[in-house]
Amino acid sequence: MSHAMQAASQDSGKISFLRDQRKRRIVGDILSHLLLAALAVVWVIPIVWVVLESFNKNTGPYNETFFPTEYTLDNYVQLFTDKHVLDFPAMFMRTLLIAVVVCVINVFFVLCVAFCMSRLRFRFRKTFMNVVLVMGMFPGIMSVVAIYFILKAMGLTQGIGVTIALILVYSAGAGAGFYVMKGYMDTIPMSLDEAAYLDGCTRWQVFTKITIPVCKPMLVYQALTAFLGPWLDFVMAKAICRTQDNYTVALGLYQMLTREYLNDWFARFAAAAVVISIPIAILFIVMQKYYQESMSGAVKG
């Protein structure tokens, strides 16, 4: 009798827990926070390690402890002043120039193509979109060799020509990335355009005074992705830049980790990694609000 009562009590306890939404919510919140805390530690520790390593007094990669024990600012100072081996300031400014120019060209091209695909109707429109979609599935590395020989024939593989070549290469396919922007423009009612046309607006005025202001959140997303492409690219830069005089920051960081420079430049490599992260962090912090709006708009579109 007593066993039967205990079993009944346990069953009622299980049932009450399963039916008690408050208890289930508390347990779910605890498990969710534990999981998020574990993931946060996994994500944050490498970043903290790189930041601390950038201040490490030991310039080599081998330490007795996981985190450095002695700190100094010399790594940052030498990174910008010691130019006899690697001219990091020149690499930084060259990459920043390329990224900013490519960002402007990319945003303009994407806006124009997305507006045409979303607002205009013309022959071969769907064919063009399908062709672009299929071509976008091929990896860009397939064309690296062909692009290099084309640039070499044009005399853009030496001197200032390398910077121009990188801008051309990163901007050339910008218009093909119109799908996300087009999806956002499709959510804008056509009645806005029609009302503007009735008021006497031209197509260019509709594009600049109505479509672009409404697409401001997506503009931020497009500008971010367009800036990050050349800023972080390694493969195309490695194929085009043949000498250190034309290196971008990605190639400079890679050069610091080669066997020849590793013992003297590892701490400066960490400092350079922190420095090149600053523009990206500033962009995300400033544009975070618009970036979230663009993501929700893209999903909706």
Beta strands, then each sheet from edge to edge (+ up, - down):
end
